[in-house]
Amino acid sequence: MLARFGTTNDPAIAERTAKVCLLTQVAPAELAEANRLAELAVTGGSTSPWLAYFQSVKGLAEYRQGHFASAAEWTQKALARPGADDQRDVQASMVLAMAQQQMNQTKEARATLATGCELARTKLPMINSTDLGWDWQGVLIANILMREAQGLIEGDKTGVQKTP
């Protein structure tokens, strides 16, 4: 994706490319490129209706770089934006919870994780559903980040949404 879309000037394409590249740990050169794309998204898209998505991916980029306080700030900005989007808010909550855990804010991390998991349970399709909806990729990304956050905070490696 970096080879194909890394030279974009479009904030939305930069956000999507950075997000996918940041779903797991990446090599330092790829991390720097993904961070550059996340920065392009938040600066180039500062007046966009998609700004909260751009802020969320910037938070993820900061988290992957080990800048946990900055990651928390960016994800909190995304979560504070009006026009809540459930899958985006689950994604941002998971990054915020992981950043809080890394800053030894265990109580806050557990509370943020619980809030995000509850949002996923009540508002997102179950990951094993035959229909994940029109924004299926957002649901998958939310679940990937939820599994990572659960593993970090609770030691739960499955990350599978539990049925109520």
C-alpha positions, 0 to 999 in steps of 0.5 A, spaced: 500 500 500 505 504 501 508 503 494 501 504 491 499 510 495 504 513 499 505 519 494 498 521 495 496 528 497 489 526 498 487 526 506 482 520 505 487 516 501 493 518 506 488 516 512 486 509 509 493 507 507 496 509 514 491 506 518 492 499 514 499 500 515 499 501 522 494 495 524 501 491 526 508 493 528 512 495 522 519 496 520 522 503 522 522 506 515 514 504 514 512 507 520 515 513 518 512 513 512 505 511 515 506 517 520 507 522 514 501 520 511 497 520 518 500 527 519 498 529 511 491 527 513 490 531 519 493 537 516 490 537 509 484 534 512 483 539 517 476 542 515 474 535 512 468 532 515 472 526 516 477 530 521 475 525 526 477 519 522 484 523 521 485 524 528 484 517 530 489 514 525 494 520 527 493 517 534 494 510 532 501 513 528 503 516 535 501 510 539 506 505 534 511 510 535 511 510 542 508 517 543 503 514 548 501 521 551 500 524 544 496 518 542 491 519 547 490 526 545 489 525 538 484 519 540 480 523 545 480 529 539 477 524 535 472 521 540 470 528 542 468 530 535 460 530 533 457 526 529 459 519 532 461 513 528 461 507 532 466 503 528 471 509 528 469 510 536 471 503 537 477 504 534 479 510 537 477 507 544 482 501 543 488 506 541 486 510 547 485 504 552 492 501 549 496 508 550 493 509 557 495 502 559 502 504 556 502 510 561 501 506 567 493 508 567 491 501 568 484 504 571 483 508 566 485 503 560 480 498 563 474 503 563 476 505 556 477 498 554 470 496 557 466 502 554 469 501 547 467 493 548 460 495 550 460 500 544 462 494 539 457 489 542 451 493 542 453 497 535 457 493 531 455 487 527 458 481 530 465 479 527 462 472 525 456 475 522 454 473 515 453 481 513 458 486 516 455 492 513 457 497 508 463 499 512 465 492 513 473 494 513 471 499 519 468 493 523 474 489 521 479 494 523 475 495 530 476 488 531 483 487 530 484 493 535 480 491 540 483 484 540 490 487 541 487 492 546 484 486 550 491 482 549 495 488 552 490 490 558 487 483 560 491 478 556 485 476 552 488 473 545 482 471 542 479 478 541 472 475 539 466 479 541 462 475 546 455 474 545 451 477 550 
